[in-house]
Amino acid sequence: MGVDNTYQSLERELANDDPWRLDDNPFERKRHTQLLRLSLSDGAVSNGLEVGCAAGAFTEKLAPHCKRLTVIDVMPRAIGRAVQRTKRWSHISWAASDILQFSTAELFDLIVVAEVLYYLEDMTQMRIAVDNMVKMLAPGGHLIFGSARDATCKRWGHVAGAETVIAMLTEALIEVERAQCQGQSADEDCLLVRFHNPEHSSVRLNGRA
């Protein structure tokens, strides 16, 4: 799926009141419950980053548990809807950017990226995204990754999904916990993984010390 086609598809979906049925679908509610549980395994978050906010359904759940929260999304329209949904909080920062280009000197003790990376064009972009997130994850921090499985993503026309990205992340981070969410349809099958960035480690991407 090309970049232009992806943006057009996302714009069409964002025109709906509940894009991707993140509020009314039991599977999505269960997925968000698991995402939040994994995100808060160490308690409250000092400085969090959410990659891809959609219309703010998960942002609304995560924000009360963060002292500071940065949210990025490639679609300004998504950010606009998420801002309206979470306007009662003042500790959220927003950026219209994709994870390939987003850069900050800050380090985050929690990064959450779910159902996002399969929109990237190819394996090279996935690798760049993974490298970028790992660089922004504080020593001792956690990254929560979630995605539909490889087979499902390829059926949707994407290059890869959960298993491929998990393998990339495992090169740099330590997998702590894995959860599986399944719904009623074949498309409702995802993996959620909590990764830990060791405080003192010689592990680096691609195995380089």
N, C-alpha and C positions, 0 to 999 in steps of 0.2 A: 504494500500500500504506500503510495507516494506521499510526500509531505503535504502537498496541496489537498489531496483527497482526504488525508487524515484530519486536517484542520476543518474542511468542509463538513466532514462527518461529525466531528465534535461540536461544531456550531449548530448543526441540525438537532443533535441530541440535547444541547443546552437550552434549546428553545422550549423544551418540555418542562412542566412544573416539577417533575421528579425524575431528572435524567438518570438513566441506569437503575431506576427503582431502588435507590439507596435508602429510602425511608420506609416503603411499604412492603418490601420483599423479605420474607423470613430468612432467606439465605443471606442476604446482605446485612440484616441485623445481627445474625449470628457471626458473620465475618467481622463486623465492626466490634462486636463484643470481644472476640478473640484478639483482634488487633490492639484494642485498648488494654486488655489484660497483659499481653506481652509488653506493651509500651510502658506499663506502670509496675513491672515486676520489681523494680528497685525503688518504688515510691514516687514521690513528686519529682518533676523534671525541672532542672534549673534553666536550661536553654535548649529548646527543641526546634527541629526543622521538619516540616511536612512537605513532601515533594508531590505535587499534584493534588489540588483540593477539590476538584469537581465542583459541586455546588455547596460545599461546606458541611456535608453531613457528618464526616468524621472529625473535621476541625472543631465542630461544636462540642463533640464528646471529649476531645483531647485538651482543648484550651483551658478548662478549669483546673487542670492538674499541672500546668506549666507556669513557672514564674515569667518566662519569656518564650514566645513562639514565633518563628518565622515561617511563612507559608509562601510557596512559589507555585505557579501554574503557568503553562504556556499560553493559556487562553485568558485574555483580559476579562472576557464575559464571565468566566467561571469565578475569577477573583471578585468581580462585582457582586455576584450572587452570594458568595461566601462571606464577603464583608457585611452585607445586609443581615445575614443569618447570625453573625457573631458580633454585632456592633455594640453589645453590652459590655464587651471586654476591651480594655485599652492597651493590653500588653502584647498584642499581635501585630507583627510587621508583615507587609505584603510585597511581593515582587512578581511582575509579569515576566517570567523567564523560564527557559527549560533547563533541565539539569545538566545539559551539555555546556551551557554558557554561564550558568550561575556561579558567582565567585564571591567570597567574603573572607576576611581575615579571622572571623569568628570560628570557634570550634563548638560543636554541639554535643551535648551528652546524650541526646536522643535524635535519631533520624528515622522517619517513617516514610517508606515509599511502597505504595501498594497499587496494583493494577495500572501501572504507568509505563514501565520500561518496555513493554512489548509494542508500544507505539513507535519506538525508534526504528530507523530505517534498516539497520543491519547490525552484525556482530561487532563491528568496529565502534559504532556509536554506543552500543551496550557496554563495551569495555571502557570507553571514555567516561560514561555516566558512572559506572562502578568506581573507577579510579577517583573521580571527582568527589563522590560521596565519602569514600574512605579517607581522603585528605581532610575533609571537614569534620570527621568524627573524632571527638576528644579521646585521649587515652583513658581507658576505663569506661568509655561510653558504649551505647548499644544502638544497633541499627535493626529496625524491624522491616522485613521485606515480605511482600505478599504478591502473588500472581496466579492467574490461571496456569495450568500445566502446559508444557511444550506442545503436546498433541492438540489441545484445545486451541491454543494461540495460532498454531499453523493452520488449523481448520478455519479460523477467522481471517486468515490471510496475512498474519504477522510472521516475523522471522523466527521467533522463539519465545519461550515463556519461563516458567518457574525453574525447572531443573537446570536450564542453561545459565541463568543469572545466579542461582544458588552456588553452582560450581565456581563461577568467577569470584563471588564474594568470599567463598571458603579459602581462596588463595591468600587472602589478607586478614580475614577475621575468623573468630572461633564460633562455630555454631553451638548455641546453648540449648535451644528448644525448638521443636518443630510441631506445628499443628496442621491438621487437614480439615477443610470445610467442604461439605458436600450438600447440595440441594436436590430438588426434584428433577431437574433437567441435566442433560449431559454437559451443558455449558457451565453449570454451577458446581465446579470442582477446582478448588485452589489450595495452594500450599502457603503457609505462613511460617516464617522462620525468624527467630531472635538471634542476632549475632552480637558478640562481645569483642571490643577492641582491647587487647591486652595492654596493660600499662607499661610493661617492660617486655619487649619481644623483638626478636630479629626477623620475624615474619614480615615480608613485604610482597607487593604484588609481583606476580610472575616468579616467585620464589627467590627474589634477589634480597640479600641482606644489606 
